[in-house]
Amino acid sequence: MDITRDQALCMFLYKEFTTDNVKYCKERIKSWEDVDICYNTYLNEPIVVPNLRILGDPFTYKKYRVCQDPSTIEQIRKENVFELIKDLGFSTAVFDSNYDYEFFILETYAQVKLFLNEAFRHENPNNSKVYELKLLTTKEILESIKEYTSLFSNRTAQSFSRWCSANDDLLLAICDYLPKYKASISNLKENGYEIIGYARKSPSSEINMETRLKLLQRMIDNLRDRSVVDKTYVSVSYMLEYLQSVDHNVCLVSIDYAGLSSHSHLIKGLLEDYPVIKKIAIETFSFDNKIQLFDSDRLQSDDQLLENFDCRKKLVQRSL
């Protein structure tokens, strides 16, 4: 599903999606001053939120894609893209006037960045002849890059993700995902939330105690680094005892859904028994570059969201 800002405005104001209605809806929301249309969990459920709140918590309040004129995008390509490609000088390439290529090898990181920005667009370029809307993991993008360069032959998905995040001129969505998440966590803290991490490493006959403790420590370090937690528990009993003793809002963070529980009914029971848990953040950054931030009320009322916690489909390395 792909919904533009214009479509969302019409949906919110219960108007048919026409040119005249889009114009009316834009003028209407502009008259409300300092607010904008956005969404929280589902694209088809638009909400209106103050602009300052959106800027302060971009991970929770996501903006809709602004539909651009395809001719404008194509003009930008004609004026800039081909010249940039020629200036960078791919070692083996055959281009025609429509920017098609037979084959090329990326020899420098500058070439890789240009390729990433063109091949994996952050926003919809409205060019269905060349692009298709598709959800890709960091690992899938990395595997695509390896077909054209040897620069990342020994990189893991997490290492590649870090490289992307360190390059400000990359337009990939994965580059700003973690900073937006941290901004949302900071906003929660400013609003009185305590961020509590929970890490566990199940006993295994294949892993000795020393290795198990090292992996557990890595998980704790990741929670501190990526989710900026105030404290981390490795014992569920101690964590529940603490949650019972406080009366302020809490955001509970875990690495992977199964890091909390592999049964959705247990998550629902946890939220019912400990109402101070207002939000749950599930971090799967190490293998698909994603972090989900859920409202507890929404989790309790939305069975589809809760299904994410139902059993682990495959083993996940939560210590990465």
C-alpha positions in Angstrom: 0.0 0.0 0.0 1.3 3.4 -1.0 -0.7 6.5 0.1 0.5 10.0 -0.7 0.0 13.1 1.5 -2.7 14.4 -0.9 -4.6 11.1 -0.6 -4.2 11.1 3.2 -5.7 14.6 3.4 -8.8 13.6 1.5 -9.1 10.5 3.6 -8.9 12.5 6.9 -11.5 15.0 5.8 -13.8 12.3 4.2 -13.4 13.7 0.7 -13.2 11.9 -2.6 -9.7 12.0 -4.1 -10.0 14.7 -6.8 -7.9 17.6 -7.9 -10.5 20.1 -6.5 -10.8 18.3 -3.2 -7.1 18.0 -2.8 -6.8 21.8 -3.1 -9.7 22.3 -0.6 -8.1 19.9 1.9 -4.7 21.6 1.6 -6.2 25.0 2.3 -8.2 23.6 5.2 -5.3 22.1 7.0 -3.2 25.2 6.3 -5.9 27.3 8.0 -5.4 25.2 11.2 -1.8 26.5 11.5 1.3 24.6 12.7 -0.1 21.1 12.2 0.3 18.5 9.5 -1.1 15.2 8.4 0.9 12.1 9.4 0.4 8.5 10.5 1.5 6.3 13.4 1.2 2.6 12.7 -0.9 2.2 9.5 -0.8 4.4 6.4 -4.5 4.2 6.0 -5.1 5.8 9.4 -4.1 9.5 9.0 -3.9 11.8 12.0 -3.3 15.5 12.4 -0.4 16.4 14.8 1.4 19.7 15.7 4.5 20.2 13.5 6.7 20.6 16.6 5.6 17.2 17.9 6.3 15.6 14.5 9.8 17.1 14.4 10.4 16.0 18.0 9.3 12.5 17.5 9.7 11.5 13.8 9.8 7.8 14.5 6.3 7.8 16.1 4.7 10.4 13.8 5.6 9.5 10.2 5.0 11.9 7.3 3.4 10.8 4.1 5.2 10.8 0.7 4.6 14.0 -1.2 3.7 13.2 -4.8 5.9 14.9 -7.3 5.4 15.7 -10.9 7.0 12.8 -12.9 8.2 15.3 -15.5 10.0 17.3 -12.9 11.8 14.2 -11.6 12.8 13.2 -15.2 14.1 16.7 -15.8 16.3 16.5 -12.8 17.7 13.1 -14.1 18.3 14.6 -17.5 20.2 17.6 -16.1 22.2 15.9 -13.3 22.3 12.2 -13.1 24.0 11.2 -16.4 26.6 14.0 -16.0 27.4 12.7 -12.5 27.8 9.2 -13.7 30.2 10.3 -16.5 32.2 12.4 -14.1 32.7 9.5 -11.7 33.8 7.3 -14.6 32.7 3.7 -14.2 35.5 1.3 -15.3 33.4 -0.8 -17.6 30.1 0.7 -18.7 27.9 1.2 -21.8 25.3 3.9 -21.4 22.7 5.2 -23.8 20.9 8.5 -23.8 18.1 7.0 -21.6 20.6 6.0 -18.8 20.4 2.3 -19.6 23.5 0.2 -19.0 24.8 -3.1 -20.1 27.3 -3.8 -17.3 29.4 -1.8 -15.0 31.9 -2.4 -12.1 31.9 -0.1 -9.1 35.5 0.6 -8.1 35.2 3.4 -5.6 33.0 4.2 -2.7 31.8 7.4 -4.4 30.5 5.2 -7.3 28.8 2.9 -4.8 27.0 5.8 -3.1 25.8 7.2 -6.5 24.5 3.7 -7.4 22.7 3.3 -4.1 21.0 6.6 -4.4 19.8 5.9 -7.8 18.9 2.2 -7.5 17.3 2.2 -4.1 15.2 5.4 -3.9 14.2 6.8 -0.5 11.1 8.3 -1.9 8.9 7.1 -4.8 10.3 8.6 -8.0 6.9 8.0 -9.8 8.6 6.1 -12.6 7.0 2.6 -12.8 8.9 1.8 -16.0 12.2 1.7 -14.0 11.2 1.3 -10.3 8.9 -0.9 -8.3 7.8 -0.4 -4.8 9.4 -3.1 -2.7 10.3 -3.6 1.0 14.0 -4.6 1.2 16.1 -5.6 4.2 19.6 -4.2 4.7 21.0 -7.7 3.8 19.1 -7.8 0.5 20.5 -4.4 -0.5 24.0 -5.5 0.4 23.7 -8.7 -1.7 22.6 -6.6 -4.6 25.7 -4.3 -4.2 28.0 -7.3 -4.1 27.0 -8.1 -7.7 28.7 -4.9 -8.9 31.6 -4.4 -6.6 34.1 -6.2 -4.4 34.3 -3.4 -1.9 31.8 -5.0 0.4 32.6 -8.7 -0.2 33.6 -9.3 3.5 31.0 -7.0 5.1 28.1 -8.2 7.2 24.7 -6.5 6.9 25.3 -4.7 10.2 28.7 -3.5 9.1 27.2 -2.3 5.8 24.4 -0.5 7.7 26.9 1.3 9.8 28.8 2.4 6.7 25.6 3.8 5.2 24.7 5.7 8.4 28.2 7.3 8.5 27.8 8.7 5.0 25.6 11.9 5.1 25.3 12.1 1.3 23.5 8.7 1.1 19.7 9.0 0.7 18.9 5.5 1.7 16.1 5.1 4.3 18.4 2.9 6.4 20.7 5.9 7.0 18.2 7.9 9.0 16.2 5.1 10.6 18.3 4.8 13.8 18.7 8.5 14.3 14.9 9.0 14.0 14.4 6.2 16.5 16.9 7.7 19.0 15.1 11.1 18.5 11.8 9.4 19.5 13.4 7.8 22.5 14.8 11.2 23.6 11.4 12.7 23.2 9.9 10.0 25.5 12.5 10.7 28.1 11.7 14.4 27.9 8.1 13.5 28.6 8.9 11.6 31.7 9.3 8.1 30.3 11.9 5.7 31.8 13.5 3.4 29.1 14.0 -0.1 30.4 15.8 -2.8 28.5 15.3 -6.5 28.9 17.9 -9.0 27.7 18.0 -12.7 28.0 20.1 -15.5 26.7 18.6 -19.0 27.0 20.8 -21.7 28.4 22.2 -24.1 25.7 24.3 -27.2 25.9 26.2 -25.9 22.9 27.3 -22.7 24.6 29.4 -22.6 27.8 28.7 -20.1 30.6 31.6 -17.8 29.7 30.4 -17.4 26.1 26.8 -17.0 27.2 27.8 -14.2 29.6 29.8 -12.5 26.8 26.8 -12.6 24.4 24.5 -11.3 27.1 26.8 -8.4 27.7 26.8 -7.6 24.0 23.0 -7.5 24.1 23.1 -5.1 27.1 25.7 -2.9 25.3 23.5 -2.8 22.1 20.4 -1.8 24.2 22.4 1.1 25.8 23.9 2.2 22.5 20.9 1.9 20.1 18.0 2.4 22.5 19.7 4.6 25.1 18.1 2.6 27.9 18.2 3.9 31.5 18.6 0.4 32.9 18.7 -3.1 31.7 17.4 -6.3 33.4 18.5 -9.8 32.6 16.1 -11.3 35.2 12.4 -11.1 34.5 11.5 -11.4 38.2 13.6 -8.4 39.2 12.2 -6.5 36.3 8.6 -7.2 37.2 9.3 -6.4 40.8 10.6 -3.0 39.7 7.7 -2.3 37.4 5.3 -3.0 40.3 7.0 -0.4 42.4 7.0 2.6 40.0 4.1 4.9 39.0 5.7 6.7 36.0 5.5 5.8 32.3 7.8 3.1 31.0 9.0 2.1 27.6 10.1 -1.5 27.6 12.8 -2.4 25.0 13.9 -5.8 23.8 16.1 -7.2 21.0 13.8 -9.3 18.8 10.2 -10.1 19.6 11.1 -13.4 21.1 13.5 -11.5 23.4 10.3 -10.7 25.4 8.2 -13.7 24.7 7.3 -16.0 21.8 3.6 -16.0 22.8 1.4 -13.0 22.1 -1.1 -13.8 25.0 1.8 -13.5 27.4 2.6 -10.0 26.1 -1.0 -9.0 26.4 -1.1 -10.3 30.0 2.1 -8.4 30.8 0.6 -5.1 29.6 -2.6 -5.8 31.6 -0.8 -6.6 34.8 1.7 -3.8 34.5 -0.1 -0.7 33.2 3.0 1.5 33.7 4.3 0.0 30.4 2.9 2.5 28.0 5.2 1.6 25.0 7.2 -1.4 23.8 10.1 -1.1 21.5 11.3 -4.2 19.6 14.8 -3.8 18.1 15.7 -6.0 15.1 18.3 -3.7 13.8 21.1 -6.3 13.5 19.4 -8.3 10.8 16.8 -6.1 9.1 17.7 -2.6 10.2 14.3 -2.0 11.8 13.0 -1.0 15.2 9.3 -1.1 16.0 7.8 1.2 18.6 4.3 0.1 19.8 1.7 1.9 21.9 0.6 -0.6 24.6 -3.0 0.4 24.2 -2.8 -0.4 20.5 -1.1 -3.7 21.1 -3.8 -4.8 23.5 -6.6 -3.9 21.0 -4.9 -5.0 17.8 -4.5 -8.8 17.4 -2.7 -8.3 14.1 0.1 -6.3 15.9 0.2 -8.9 18.7 0.8 -11.7 16.2 4.4 -10.4 15.7 5.2 -11.9 19.1 3.9 -15.4 18.2 6.8 -17.8 18.1 10.2 -17.3 16.6 10.5 -18.2 12.9 14.2 -18.6 13.0 17.1 -18.2 15.4 18.1 -14.5 15.7 21.6 -13.4 16.9 20.5 -10.8 19.5 24.1 -10.1 20.5 24.9 -8.5 17.1 
